[in-house]
Amino acid sequence: MHLRYFNVKHPATATGYTSEDIEVGRNYAWGQTKADELLRDIQSTIDYLKTLGEVKKDTFGCIGFCFGGHVAYLAASLLDIKATASFYGARVTTTTPGGGAPTINVTPKIKGTLYAFFGMDDSSIPVEQVDQIEAELEKYQVPGRVFRYNNANHGFFCDRRASYNPQAATDAWEQVKQLFGQL
C-alpha cells in the first residue's frame, strides 16, 4: 500500500509508511500544494460529476485521511459538499496548504455536516487543536461531531500502519457510514 499525493507539479507521487517515505510525502503535501489549487481541483471534479446521469447532483461528500483530512476540512467550505469526514487532519488550526491564513478560518463557510476523527495519543495534533476545531464548529453552528479516540494515534484507521487501532477504526467507520447514509 502506498500513500499518493496528487498535485499539478508531481501528478502521482507514491510513498510508503517508513519515516523517510512519510517525510517525502509531507514535503510534497505541505511544500508543493496550494489551497486554492486543491479547491479548484475538487470543484472541477464535482462539476464533472454533475454532468453524469447516474450521479445525484446535490449529494456530494468528501473524506480524507492525514493530509487528506486537512484537505477534506478545507473542501467542506465548498457549497456542493454536504458531508465531510476528516480523519486526523493535522495543522488545520495553524496553517493552510501553500501558506496563508490557517484552514480553521474556512469554518464559517461550511454548510454541510462535518465529522472529524482524532486519536488522543496523536502527537502531531495536540488536544488543544482538537478543542479549537470543536469550538469553531460549535461557534459557527456547523452540524456534525468531533470524535476522540483514547489509546489511538495518528493513522489509527490504516491497517498498514503500526498505529492501526481496530476498535477506533471500526467505530469511526460506522460513524462515516451513518454520515454518508444521510446523503
FENFEN-V695610 format. One record per helix or strand of 2 or more residues. SS is the DSSP state (~ for helix, > for strand). FROM is the first residue (numbers start at 0). LEN is the number of residues. If there is no record, write none. Layout:
((SS	FROM	LEN) (SS	FROM	LEN))
This chain:
((>	2	3) (>	12	3) (~	18	14) (~	34	15) (>	59	6) (~	66	9) (>	80	7) (~	102	7) (>	112	7) (~	126	13) (>	143	6) (~	165	16))
